[in-house]
Amino acid sequence: MVLSIGFTGGVCLAVGLFIGYKIDGYFLSEPWGIIIGMIIGLAAALVQTWKQLRESMDKFARENDRRKDKDPRM
């Protein structure tokens, strides 16, 4: 799970930087394309991380509730 979050964040950031680099090359607007691409990539990484963490916490809560139903001592 942690590896997946790190990989997804890295890919989002790398894609943002790559697109920013290409925009800089096309419009000759260095360094603004890279800066904007980095900000967009970071925002996408944060959104994806939030989604993955929320999904993981929901799964943990469901499993915890299921265990409580099975074991009356908890």
Order of alpha helices (4+ residues) and beta strands (2+ residues): alpha-alpha
